Structures are given as structure tokens and as C-alpha cells.
């Protein structure tokens, strides 16, 4: 369920955060769905429970999940919790990436195609 590459330079907790975000965005994990407990996930993917706890804390601080004491962690309704500030940060990052791609000689048409493909993929994932 969760892909972790222990040889990657990307820290394991960041890989978990990215995997869970992607699953939430693609509606693989749905609103109010319970995530595996820290202990259970640690056993499944054989990593330190503290690493998983760190990933869950980050996801909670970003509004992707919420915790209920004694019950566990659950997927938030991210469409309502994603703040304008987060959208602004991501927009600035995207703008920087686009500028760098143009600087490196990638045609604007190719960049637009990438955006169109991402949008089409999101629609497909939403239909599942």
C-alpha cells in the first residue's frame, strides 16, 4: 500500500507524506477513512514507528489528516481545509519551476501539455 525506498536520498517520512498525500488527492483514501495505526504500519513496512509518527504529524499540520485521541488518524476533507496560504505557496513554487523549465529551453507548449495531462489524469482518478 505504501511504497518506501530505503535507498532513496529522500527521507522515509517524506516519502510516506508524499505517498499518503497522493492517495488522498487521487481519492484512494477517502474523507474520514481511518489510516493504519502507527504500530501496524511500522510492522507492515518495517520502519521505526517514530518515523511514521513524524509523517502523521506533518500530514496533520498540513490539514490532510486529523487525529482522534484513542481512535487513530483519519483523512480530512482536504477540499475544505486547504488554505489559501497553501495554494499561494504551491503557486509560487510552480511559477519558479515553470520559469526554470523555460530558461532550460523547454518549449512552453510542452509545459502546457504537461499541465493538461495532469488535469486529465486527475479527472480519470476522480472517476474511479
N, CA, C and O atoms as CSV, one atom per row, in Angstrom:
chain,resi,resn,atom,element,x,y,z
A,1,UNK,N,N,0.821,-1.198,0.000
A,1,UNK,CA,C,0.000,0.000,0.000
A,1,UNK,C,C,0.865,1.262,0.000
A,1,UNK,O,O,0.592,2.204,-0.743
A,2,UNK,N,N,1.896,1.277,0.826
A,2,UNK,CA,C,2.768,2.439,0.912
A,2,UNK,C,C,4.157,2.053,0.419
A,2,UNK,O,O,4.794,1.156,0.973
A,3,UNK,N,N,4.624,2.735,-0.627
A,3,UNK,CA,C,5.930,2.449,-1.194
A,3,UNK,C,C,6.990,3.292,-0.511
A,3,UNK,O,O,6.896,4.518,-0.460
A,4,UNK,N,N,8.006,2.608,0.014
A,4,UNK,CA,C,9.111,3.295,0.661
A,4,UNK,C,C,10.402,2.716,0.092
A,4,UNK,O,O,10.600,1.501,0.079
A,5,UNK,N,N,11.267,3.595,-0.372
A,5,UNK,CA,C,12.566,3.192,-0.914
A,5,UNK,C,C,13.634,3.585,0.098
A,5,UNK,O,O,13.991,4.757,0.216
A,6,UNK,N,N,14.143,2.586,0.831
A,6,UNK,CA,C,15.126,2.875,1.873
A,6,UNK,C,C,16.458,3.354,1.312
A,6,UNK,O,O,17.272,3.908,2.051
A,7,UNK,N,N,16.693,3.151,0.023
A,7,UNK,CA,C,17.939,3.595,-0.613
A,7,UNK,C,C,17.860,5.015,-1.155
A,7,UNK,O,O,18.868,5.596,-1.556
A,8,UNK,N,N,16.665,5.560,-1.163
A,8,UNK,CA,C,16.463,6.904,-1.698
A,8,UNK,C,C,17.111,7.944,-0.792
A,8,UNK,O,O,17.256,7.738,0.413
A,9,UNK,N,N,17.492,9.051,-1.390
A,9,UNK,CA,C,18.029,10.169,-0.609
A,9,UNK,C,C,16.920,10.943,0.085
A,9,UNK,O,O,17.177,11.723,1.002
A,10,UNK,N,N,15.685,10.725,-0.356
A,10,UNK,CA,C,14.534,11.384,0.257
A,10,UNK,C,C,14.239,10.670,1.575
A,10,UNK,O,O,14.093,9.448,1.588
A,11,UNK,N,N,14.149,11.405,2.679
A,11,UNK,CA,C,13.870,10.767,3.965
A,11,UNK,C,C,12.585,9.933,3.917
A,11,UNK,O,O,11.635,10.273,3.212
A,12,UNK,N,N,12.579,8.853,4.669
A,12,UNK,CA,C,11.443,7.933,4.655
A,12,UNK,C,C,10.153,8.636,5.056
A,12,UNK,O,O,9.106,8.392,4.456
A,13,UNK,N,N,10.213,9.504,6.061
A,13,UNK,CA,C,8.970,10.162,6.486
A,13,UNK,C,C,8.414,11.035,5.364
A,13,UNK,O,O,7.198,11.140,5.208
A,14,UNK,N,N,9.302,11.668,4.574
A,14,UNK,CA,C,8.835,12.488,3.445
A,14,UNK,C,C,8.212,11.609,2.369
A,14,UNK,O,O,7.222,11.994,1.746
A,15,UNK,N,N,8.785,10.434,2.148
A,15,UNK,CA,C,8.202,9.500,1.180
A,15,UNK,C,C,6.799,9.098,1.625
A,15,UNK,O,O,5.877,9.039,0.811
A,16,UNK,N,N,6.640,8.820,2.919
A,16,UNK,CA,C,5.321,8.467,3.446
A,16,UNK,C,C,4.333,9.624,3.275
A,16,UNK,O,O,3.201,9.422,2.834
A,17,UNK,N,N,4.766,10.824,3.623
A,17,UNK,CA,C,3.911,12.010,3.479
A,17,UNK,C,C,3.471,12.148,2.026
A,17,UNK,O,O,2.287,12.339,1.750
A,18,UNK,N,N,4.422,12.052,1.098
A,18,UNK,CA,C,4.090,12.189,-0.323
A,18,UNK,C,C,3.137,11.091,-0.789
A,18,UNK,O,O,2.186,11.360,-1.522
A,19,UNK,N,N,3.395,9.843,-0.358
A,19,UNK,CA,C,2.518,8.725,-0.747
A,19,UNK,C,C,1.100,8.925,-0.238
A,19,UNK,O,O,0.136,8.738,-0.980
A,20,UNK,N,N,0.974,9.304,1.023
A,20,UNK,CA,C,-0.356,9.468,1.600
A,20,UNK,C,C,-1.082,10.652,0.961
A,20,UNK,O,O,-2.276,10.568,0.675
A,21,UNK,N,N,-0.364,11.753,0.739
A,21,UNK,CA,C,-0.986,12.902,0.060
A,21,UNK,C,C,-1.516,12.494,-1.310
A,21,UNK,O,O,-2.645,12.821,-1.678
A,22,UNK,N,N,-0.684,11.777,-2.054
A,22,UNK,CA,C,-1.079,11.350,-3.399
A,22,UNK,C,C,-2.328,10.471,-3.335
A,22,UNK,O,O,-3.240,10.619,-4.148
A,23,UNK,N,N,-2.364,9.559,-2.366
A,23,UNK,CA,C,-3.525,8.680,-2.236
A,23,UNK,C,C,-4.782,9.459,-1.861
A,23,UNK,O,O,-5.882,9.115,-2.292
A,24,UNK,N,N,-4.618,10.503,-1.061
A,24,UNK,CA,C,-5.764,11.332,-0.688
A,24,UNK,C,C,-6.237,12.140,-1.893
A,24,UNK,O,O,-7.433,12.205,-2.174
A,25,UNK,N,N,-5.298,12.751,-2.599
A,25,UNK,CA,C,-5.639,13.578,-3.761
A,25,UNK,C,C,-6.319,12.746,-4.839
A,25,UNK,O,O,-7.236,13.222,-5.507
A,26,UNK,N,N,-5.872,11.502,-5.010
A,26,UNK,CA,C,-6.446,10.636,-6.040
A,26,UNK,C,C,-7.668,9.859,-5.546
A,26,UNK,O,O,-8.170,8.973,-6.238
A,27,UNK,N,N,-8.139,10.197,-4.351
A,27,UNK,CA,C,-9.323,9.568,-3.753
A,27,UNK,C,C,-9.176,8.073,-3.505
A,27,UNK,O,O,-10.174,7.357,-3.421
A,28,UNK,N,N,-7.938,7.597,-3.386
A,28,UNK,CA,C,-7.712,6.217,-2.960
A,28,UNK,C,C,-8.060,6.125,-1.476
A,28,UNK,O,O,-8.674,5.159,-1.021
A,29,UNK,N,N,-7.654,7.149,-0.738
A,29,UNK,CA,C,-8.055,7.299,0.658
A,29,UNK,C,C,-9.122,8.379,0.679
A,29,UNK,O,O,-8.894,9.494,0.210
A,30,UNK,N,N,-10.280,8.052,1.221
A,30,UNK,CA,C,-11.395,8.988,1.183
A,30,UNK,C,C,-11.607,9.686,2.519
A,30,UNK,O,O,-11.097,9.255,3.554
A,31,UNK,N,N,-12.353,10.751,2.475
A,31,UNK,CA,C,-12.664,11.561,3.663
A,31,UNK,C,C,-13.137,10.666,4.808
A,31,UNK,O,O,-13.978,9.787,4.622
A,32,UNK,N,N,-12.582,10.907,5.988
A,32,UNK,CA,C,-12.906,10.203,7.229
A,32,UNK,C,C,-12.476,8.732,7.251
A,32,UNK,O,O,-12.837,8.001,8.174
A,33,UNK,N,N,-11.717,8.293,6.254
A,33,UNK,CA,C,-11.194,6.925,6.270
A,33,UNK,C,C,-10.064,6.835,7.295
A,33,UNK,O,O,-9.228,7.733,7.394
A,34,UNK,N,N,-10.051,5.748,8.047
A,34,UNK,CA,C,-9.040,5.553,9.092
A,34,UNK,C,C,-7.735,5.083,8.461
A,34,UNK,O,O,-7.717,4.163,7.644
A,35,UNK,N,N,-6.650,5.732,8.855
A,35,UNK,CA,C,-5.321,5.302,8.421
A,35,UNK,C,C,-4.845,4.175,9.327
A,35,UNK,O,O,-5.310,4.053,10.460
A,36,UNK,N,N,-3.918,3.346,8.837
A,36,UNK,CA,C,-3.375,2.299,9.710
A,36,UNK,C,C,-2.722,2.928,10.938
A,36,UNK,O,O,-2.169,4.026,10.862
A,37,UNK,N,N,-2.789,2.234,12.058
A,37,UNK,CA,C,-2.139,2.734,13.265
A,37,UNK,C,C,-0.641,2.803,13.029
A,37,UNK,O,O,-0.105,2.126,12.152
A,38,UNK,N,N,0.021,3.623,13.817
A,38,UNK,CA,C,1.475,3.771,13.704
A,38,UNK,C,C,2.142,2.411,13.881
A,38,UNK,O,O,3.022,2.039,13.103
A,39,UNK,N,N,1.727,1.678,14.894
A,39,UNK,CA,C,2.328,0.367,15.175
A,39,UNK,C,C,2.109,-0.606,14.021
A,39,UNK,O,O,3.035,-1.303,13.605
A,40,UNK,N,N,0.875,-0.651,13.502
A,40,UNK,CA,C,0.553,-1.576,12.406
A,40,UNK,C,C,1.366,-1.242,11.152
A,40,UNK,O,O,1.911,-2.134,10.502
A,41,UNK,N,N,1.443,0.048,10.820
A,41,UNK,CA,C,2.197,0.430,9.630
A,41,UNK,C,C,3.682,0.136,9.815
A,41,UNK,O,O,4.350,-0.297,8.875
A,42,UNK,N,N,4.196,0.365,11.003
A,42,UNK,CA,C,5.609,0.089,11.282
A,42,UNK,C,C,5.914,-1.391,11.056
A,42,UNK,O,O,6.970,-1.736,10.526
A,43,UNK,N,N,5.000,-2.253,11.454
A,43,UNK,CA,C,5.192,-3.686,11.235
A,43,UNK,C,C,5.085,-4.044,9.759
A,43,UNK,O,O,5.860,-4.859,9.259
A,44,UNK,N,N,4.126,-3.438,9.061
A,44,UNK,CA,C,3.902,-3.744,7.644
A,44,UNK,C,C,5.097,-3.371,6.774
A,44,UNK,O,O,5.528,-4.157,5.930
A,45,UNK,N,N,5.630,-2.169,6.984
A,45,UNK,CA,C,6.718,-1.718,6.108
A,45,UNK,C,C,8.070,-1.720,6.812
A,45,UNK,O,O,9.052,-1.194,6.288
A,46,UNK,N,N,8.112,-2.304,7.982
A,46,UNK,CA,C,9.334,-2.493,8.765
A,46,UNK,C,C,10.205,-1.241,8.868
A,46,UNK,O,O,11.374,-1.229,8.481
A,47,UNK,N,N,9.586,-0.193,9.404
A,47,UNK,CA,C,10.352,1.013,9.716
A,47,UNK,C,C,9.994,1.466,11.125
A,47,UNK,O,O,9.000,1.022,11.699
A,48,UNK,N,N,10.794,2.329,11.658
A,48,UNK,CA,C,10.636,2.805,13.022
A,48,UNK,C,C,9.297,3.535,13.201
A,48,UNK,O,O,8.947,4.391,12.388
A,49,UNK,N,N,8.555,3.205,14.250
A,49,UNK,CA,C,7.281,3.888,14.499
A,49,UNK,C,C,7.417,5.404,14.635
A,49,UNK,O,O,6.495,6.141,14.284
A,50,UNK,N,N,8.556,5.875,15.140
A,50,UNK,CA,C,8.763,7.320,15.263
A,50,UNK,C,C,8.751,8.002,13.899
A,50,UNK,O,O,8.308,9.145,13.778
A,51,UNK,N,N,9.234,7.309,12.878
A,51,UNK,CA,C,9.245,7.846,11.514
A,51,UNK,C,C,7.813,8.018,11.011
A,51,UNK,O,O,7.476,9.027,10.392
A,52,UNK,N,N,6.994,7.038,11.280
A,52,UNK,CA,C,5.596,7.108,10.858
A,52,UNK,C,C,4.870,8.201,11.631
A,52,UNK,O,O,4.073,8.950,11.066
A,53,UNK,N,N,5.151,8.285,12.927
A,53,UNK,CA,C,4.528,9.326,13.752
A,53,UNK,C,C,4.893,10.718,13.229
A,53,UNK,O,O,4.055,11.620,13.210
A,54,UNK,N,N,6.145,10.883,12.808
A,54,UNK,CA,C,6.590,12.170,12.257
A,54,UNK,C,C,5.822,12.494,10.977
A,54,UNK,O,O,5.409,13.635,10.769
A,55,UNK,N,N,5.633,11.486,10.118
A,55,UNK,CA,C,4.883,11.691,8.877
A,55,UNK,C,C,3.435,12.074,9.184
A,55,UNK,O,O,2.889,12.989,8.569
A,56,UNK,N,N,2.819,11.378,10.128
A,56,UNK,CA,C,1.437,11.679,10.507
A,56,UNK,C,C,1.322,13.089,11.074
A,56,UNK,O,O,0.366,13.803,10.772
A,57,UNK,N,N,2.295,13.498,11.895
A,57,UNK,CA,C,2.264,14.857,12.465
A,57,UNK,C,C,2.332,15.903,11.355
A,57,UNK,O,O,1.614,16.903,11.385
A,58,UNK,N,N,3.202,15.661,10.380
A,58,UNK,CA,C,3.322,16.610,9.272
A,58,UNK,C,C,2.027,16.665,8.462
A,58,UNK,O,O,1.555,17.749,8.119
A,59,UNK,N,N,1.460,15.516,8.160
A,59,UNK,CA,C,0.200,15.479,7.413
A,59,UNK,C,C,-0.914,16.193,8.182
A,59,UNK,O,O,-1.753,16.872,7.590
A,60,UNK,N,N,-0.910,16.031,9.500
A,60,UNK,CA,C,-1.930,16.699,10.311
A,60,UNK,C,C,-1.719,18.212,10.305
A,60,UNK,O,O,-2.682,18.974,10.222
A,61,UNK,N,N,-0.456,18.647,10.393
A,61,UNK,CA,C,-0.190,20.091,10.401
A,61,UNK,C,C,-0.539,20.731,9.058
A,61,UNK,O,O,-0.845,21.921,8.999
A,62,UNK,N,N,-0.495,19.948,7.983
A,62,UNK,CA,C,-0.848,20.455,6.655
A,62,UNK,C,C,-2.336,20.306,6.364
A,62,UNK,O,O,-2.812,20.760,5.324
A,63,UNK,N,N,-3.074,19.673,7.275
A,63,UNK,CA,C,-4.517,19.561,7.109
A,63,UNK,C,C,-4.998,18.372,6.310
A,63,UNK,O,O,-6.178,18.307,5.963
A,64,UNK,N,N,-4.122,17.428,6.007
A,64,UNK,CA,C,-4.527,16.264,5.218
A,64,UNK,C,C,-5.178,15.188,6.082
A,64,UNK,O,O,-6.025,14.434,5.604
A,65,UNK,N,N,-4.784,15.116,7.349
A,65,UNK,CA,C,-5.381,14.138,8.250
A,65,UNK,C,C,-5.705,14.816,9.583
A,65,UNK,O,O,-5.247,15.925,9.858
A,66,UNK,N,N,-6.490,14.140,10.391
A,66,UNK,CA,C,-6.771,14.613,11.744
A,66,UNK,C,C,-6.719,13.406,12.680
A,66,UNK,O,O,-6.937,12.271,12.259
A,67,UNK,N,N,-6.429,13.665,13.941
A,67,UNK,CA,C,-6.330,12.597,14.937
A,67,UNK,C,C,-7.476,12.694,15.924
A,67,UNK,O,O,-7.917,13.783,16.291
A,68,UNK,N,N,-7.947,11.532,16.343
A,68,UNK,CA,C,-8.936,11.440,17.403
A,68,UNK,C,C,-8.282,10.620,18.512
A,68,UNK,O,O,-7.993,9.440,18.319
A,69,UNK,N,N,-8.048,11.235,19.671
A,69,UNK,CA,C,-7.377,10.511,20.757
A,69,UNK,C,C,-8.078,9.186,21.074
A,69,UNK,O,O,-9.289,9.134,21.288
A,70,UNK,N,N,-7.281,8.128,21.097
A,70,UNK,CA,C,-7.801,6.808,21.400
A,70,UNK,C,C,-8.432,6.097,20.219
A,70,UNK,O,O,-8.768,4.916,20.311
A,71,UNK,N,N,-8.597,6.799,19.113
A,71,UNK,CA,C,-9.249,6.211,17.932
A,71,UNK,C,C,-8.291,6.056,16.754
A,71,UNK,O,O,-8.367,5.070,16.021
A,72,UNK,N,N,-7.387,7.026,16.566
A,72,UNK,CA,C,-6.444,6.949,15.457
A,72,UNK,C,C,-6.444,8.194,14.595
A,72,UNK,O,O,-6.933,9.254,14.986
A,73,UNK,N,N,-5.878,8.031,13.405
A,73,UNK,CA,C,-5.778,9.133,12.445
A,73,UNK,C,C,-6.706,8.866,11.268
A,73,UNK,O,O,-6.862,7.732,10.815
A,74,UNK,N,N,-7.320,9.951,10.786
A,74,UNK,CA,C,-8.313,9.844,9.733
A,74,UNK,C,C,-8.044,10.892,8.654
A,74,UNK,O,O,-7.424,11.922,8.917
A,75,UNK,N,N,-8.518,10.619,7.437
A,75,UNK,CA,C,-8.348,11.530,6.315
A,75,UNK,C,C,-9.292,12.716,6.477
A,75,UNK,O,O,-10.489,12.544,6.707
A,76,UNK,N,N,-8.739,13.921,6.354
A,76,UNK,CA,C,-9.541,15.144,6.437
A,76,UNK,C,C,-10.256,15.395,5.121
A,76,UNK,O,O,-9.933,14.807,4.089
A,77,UNK,N,N,-11.232,16.280,5.187
A,77,UNK,CA,C,-11.891,16.762,3.978
A,77,UNK,C,C,-11.006,17.875,3.434
A,77,UNK,O,O,-11.252,19.055,3.684
A,78,UNK,N,N,-9.970,17.488,2.685
A,78,UNK,CA,C,-8.939,18.438,2.265
A,78,UNK,C,C,-9.463,19.524,1.349
A,78,UNK,O,O,-8.892,20.613,1.294
A,79,UNK,N,N,-10.523,19.255,0.639
A,79,UNK,CA,C,-11.052,20.295,-0.249
A,79,UNK,C,C,-11.476,21.520,0.555
A,79,UNK,O,O,-11.415,22.644,0.056
A,80,UNK,N,N,-11.904,21.305,1.793
A,80,UNK,CA,C,-12.334,22.417,2.633
A,80,UNK,C,C,-11.233,22.946,3.537
A,80,UNK,O,O,-11.311,24.084,4.002
A,81,UNK,N,N,-10.202,22.137,3.796
A,81,UNK,CA,C,-9.188,22.561,4.750
A,81,UNK,C,C,-7.945,23.153,4.110
A,81,UNK,O,O,-7.137,23.783,4.792
A,82,UNK,N,N,-7.785,22.959,2.815
A,82,UNK,CA,C,-6.607,23.519,2.161
A,82,UNK,C,C,-6.735,25.037,2.168
A,82,UNK,O,O,-7.687,25.597,1.624
A,83,UNK,N,N,-5.788,25.674,2.778
A,83,UNK,CA,C,-5.876,27.119,2.958
A,83,UNK,C,C,-5.392,27.879,1.728
A,83,UNK,O,O,-4.666,27.351,0.885
A,84,UNK,N,N,-5.816,29.124,1.657
A,84,UNK,CA,C,-5.347,29.995,0.577
A,84,UNK,C,C,-3.839,30.159,0.642
A,84,UNK,O,O,-3.174,30.322,-0.381
A,85,UNK,N,N,-3.309,30.113,1.858
A,85,UNK,CA,C,-1.859,30.249,2.030
A,85,UNK,C,C,-1.137,29.077,1.348
A,85,UNK,O,O,-0.123,29.285,0.683
A,86,UNK,N,N,-1.647,27.854,1.506
A,86,UNK,CA,C,-1.042,26.675,0.881
A,86,UNK,C,C,-1.110,26.808,-0.640
A,86,UNK,O,O,-0.144,26.502,-1.339
A,87,UNK,N,N,-2.242,27.259,-1.142
A,87,UNK,CA,C,-2.395,27.445,-2.587
A,87,UNK,C,C,-1.391,28.481,-3.087
A,87,UNK,O,O,-0.793,28.311,-4.149
A,88,UNK,N,N,-1.213,29.545,-2.324
A,88,UNK,CA,C,-0.264,30.595,-2.695
A,88,UNK,C,C,1.163,30.053,-2.737
A,88,UNK,O,O,1.911,30.353,-3.668
A,89,UNK,N,N,1.543,29.265,-1.744
A,89,UNK,CA,C,2.891,28.684,-1.698
A,89,UNK,C,C,3.116,27.763,-2.887
A,89,UNK,O,O,4.153,27.836,-3.546
A,90,UNK,N,N,2.143,26.892,-3.165
A,90,UNK,CA,C,2.288,25.966,-4.295
A,90,UNK,C,C,2.333,26.713,-5.628
A,90,UNK,O,O,3.071,26.326,-6.535
A,91,UNK,N,N,1.549,27.777,-5.744
A,91,UNK,CA,C,1.553,28.573,-6.968
A,91,UNK,C,C,2.920,29.212,-7.190
A,91,UNK,O,O,3.431,29.224,-8.310
A,92,UNK,N,N,3.510,29.742,-6.118
A,92,UNK,CA,C,4.846,30.340,-6.231
A,92,UNK,C,C,5.885,29.289,-6.630
A,92,UNK,O,O,6.757,29.560,-7.457
A,93,UNK,N,N,5.793,28.092,-6.044
A,93,UNK,CA,C,6.722,27.018,-6.394
A,93,UNK,C,C,6.573,26.648,-7.871
A,93,UNK,O,O,7.561,26.495,-8.589
A,94,UNK,N,N,5.321,26.509,-8.307
A,94,UNK,CA,C,5.071,26.151,-9.697
A,94,UNK,C,C,5.605,27.220,-10.641
A,94,UNK,O,O,6.203,26.910,-11.671
A,95,UNK,N,N,5.388,28.468,-10.284
A,95,UNK,CA,C,5.875,29.568,-11.110
A,95,UNK,C,C,7.394,29.498,-11.256
A,95,UNK,O,O,7.924,29.693,-12.349
A,96,UNK,N,N,8.089,29.221,-10.163
A,96,UNK,CA,C,9.542,29.093,-10.197
A,96,UNK,C,C,9.985,27.924,-11.072
A,96,UNK,O,O,10.948,28.040,-11.829
A,97,UNK,N,N,9.286,26.810,-10.966
A,97,UNK,CA,C,9.620,25.631,-11.770
A,97,UNK,C,C,9.396,25.921,-13.246
A,97,UNK,O,O,10.224,25.570,-14.086
A,98,UNK,N,N,8.266,26.568,-13.563
A,98,UNK,CA,C,7.968,26.892,-14.964
A,98,UNK,C,C,9.038,27.824,-15.537
A,98,UNK,O,O,9.505,27.627,-16.658
A,99,UNK,N,N,9.416,28.828,-14.768
A,99,UNK,CA,C,10.456,29.749,-15.234
A,99,UNK,C,C,11.774,29.018,-15.485
A,99,UNK,O,O,12.470,29.287,-16.464
A,100,UNK,N,N,12.104,28.093,-14.590
A,100,UNK,CA,C,13.347,27.341,-14.759
A,100,UNK,C,C,13.284,26.444,-15.993
A,100,UNK,O,O,14.268,26.322,-16.723
A,101,UNK,N,N,12.131,25.818,-16.229
A,101,UNK,CA,C,11.968,24.989,-17.419
A,101,UNK,C,C,12.124,25.814,-18.696
A,101,UNK,O,O,12.779,25.388,-19.647
A,102,UNK,N,N,11.514,26.997,-18.705
A,102,UNK,CA,C,11.632,27.877,-19.873
A,102,UNK,C,C,13.086,28.290,-20.059
A,102,UNK,O,O,13.593,28.293,-21.180
A,103,UNK,N,N,13.754,28.637,-18.970
A,103,UNK,CA,C,15.166,29.016,-19.025
A,103,UNK,C,C,16.013,27.883,-19.609
A,103,UNK,O,O,16.960,28.122,-20.358
A,104,UNK,N,N,15.653,26.638,-19.249
A,104,UNK,CA,C,16.411,25.479,-19.734
A,104,UNK,C,C,16.036,25.082,-21.158
A,104,UNK,O,O,16.577,24.119,-21.701
A,105,UNK,N,N,15.116,25.818,-21.755
A,105,UNK,CA,C,14.791,25.592,-23.158
A,105,UNK,C,C,13.603,24.689,-23.427
A,105,UNK,O,O,13.372,24.306,-24.574
A,106,UNK,N,N,12.849,24.340,-22.404
A,106,UNK,CA,C,11.668,23.516,-22.620
A,106,UNK,C,C,10.597,24.409,-23.240
A,106,UNK,O,O,10.274,25.464,-22.694
A,107,UNK,N,N,10.046,23.988,-24.378
A,107,UNK,CA,C,9.026,24.813,-25.033
A,107,UNK,C,C,7.790,24.992,-24.154
A,107,UNK,O,O,7.374,24.070,-23.453
A,108,UNK,N,N,7.213,26.189,-24.204
A,108,UNK,CA,C,6.018,26.499,-23.419
A,108,UNK,C,C,4.896,25.526,-23.778
A,108,UNK,O,O,4.111,25.128,-22.918
A,109,UNK,N,N,4.830,25.150,-25.045
A,109,UNK,CA,C,3.802,24.200,-25.482
A,109,UNK,C,C,3.922,22.878,-24.729
A,109,UNK,O,O,2.913,22.279,-24.359
A,110,UNK,N,N,5.156,22.422,-24.503
A,110,UNK,CA,C,5.395,21.183,-23.762
A,110,UNK,C,C,4.933,21.335,-22.308
A,110,UNK,O,O,4.350,20.406,-21.748
A,111,UNK,N,N,5.183,22.478,-21.700
A,111,UNK,CA,C,4.774,22.730,-20.313
A,111,UNK,C,C,3.246,22.718,-20.226
A,111,UNK,O,O,2.676,22.143,-19.300
A,112,UNK,N,N,2.593,23.356,-21.194
A,112,UNK,CA,C,1.131,23.366,-21.210
A,112,UNK,C,C,0.590,21.946,-21.378
A,112,UNK,O,O,-0.415,21.588,-20.764
A,113,UNK,N,N,1.246,21.145,-22.199
A,113,UNK,CA,C,0.840,19.752,-22.386
A,113,UNK,C,C,0.934,18.981,-21.073
A,113,UNK,O,O,0.058,18.179,-20.751
A,114,UNK,N,N,2.005,19.231,-20.318
A,114,UNK,CA,C,2.169,18.566,-19.025
A,114,UNK,C,C,1.020,18.931,-18.075
A,114,UNK,O,O,0.504,18.073,-17.358
A,115,UNK,N,N,0.630,20.195,-18.077
A,115,UNK,CA,C,-0.480,20.639,-17.219
A,115,UNK,C,C,-1.781,19.968,-17.663
A,115,UNK,O,O,-2.556,19.497,-16.831
A,116,UNK,N,N,-2.017,19.926,-18.970
A,116,UNK,CA,C,-3.230,19.294,-19.500
A,116,UNK,C,C,-3.268,17.807,-19.155
A,116,UNK,O,O,-4.325,17.277,-18.813
A,117,UNK,N,N,-2.120,17.133,-19.245
A,117,UNK,CA,C,-2.051,15.703,-18.922
A,117,UNK,C,C,-2.316,15.473,-17.436
A,117,UNK,O,O,-3.000,14.518,-17.068
A,118,UNK,N,N,-1.782,16.338,-16.588
A,118,UNK,CA,C,-2.010,16.210,-15.149
A,118,UNK,C,C,-3.498,16.396,-14.836
A,118,UNK,O,O,-4.066,15.674,-14.016
A,119,UNK,N,N,-4.114,17.371,-15.497
A,119,UNK,CA,C,-5.542,17.612,-15.284
A,119,UNK,C,C,-6.368,16.412,-15.737
A,119,UNK,O,O,-7.299,16.003,-15.043
A,120,UNK,N,N,-6.035,15.846,-16.898
A,120,UNK,CA,C,-6.761,14.681,-17.408
A,120,UNK,C,C,-6.592,13.484,-16.467
A,120,UNK,O,O,-7.540,12.734,-16.236
A,121,UNK,N,N,-5.396,13.310,-15.932
A,121,UNK,CA,C,-5.130,12.210,-15.001
A,121,UNK,C,C,-5.961,12.376,-13.722
A,121,UNK,O,O,-6.505,11.405,-13.196
A,122,UNK,N,N,-6.052,13.612,-13.233
A,122,UNK,CA,C,-6.847,13.865,-12.031
A,122,UNK,C,C,-8.325,13.573,-12.285
A,122,UNK,O,O,-9.016,13.056,-11.406
A,123,UNK,N,N,-8.811,13.900,-13.476
A,123,UNK,CA,C,-10.211,13.608,-13.805
A,123,UNK,C,C,-10.448,12.098,-13.835
A,123,UNK,O,O,-11.443,11.599,-13.310
A,124,UNK,N,N,-9.503,11.378,-14.464
A,124,UNK,CA,C,-9.622,9.908,-14.534
A,124,UNK,C,C,-9.646,9.305,-13.141
A,124,UNK,O,O,-10.464,8.434,-12.846
A,125,UNK,N,N,-8.745,9.772,-12.285
A,125,UNK,CA,C,-8.668,9.237,-10.928
A,125,UNK,C,C,-9.932,9.565,-10.150
A,125,UNK,O,O,-10.350,8.790,-9.289
A,126,UNK,N,N,-10.542,10.698,-10.444
A,126,UNK,CA,C,-11.775,11.081,-9.771
A,126,UNK,C,C,-12.959,10.236,-10.194
A,126,UNK,O,O,-13.924,10.099,-9.442
A,127,UNK,N,N,-12.897,9.662,-11.401
A,127,UNK,CA,C,-13.985,8.832,-11.915
A,127,UNK,C,C,-13.958,7.425,-11.337
A,127,UNK,O,O,-14.933,6.685,-11.470
A,128,UNK,N,N,-12.868,7.051,-10.704
A,128,UNK,CA,C,-12.746,5.679,-10.198
A,128,UNK,C,C,-13.493,5.486,-8.935
A,128,UNK,O,O,-13.492,4.388,-8.380
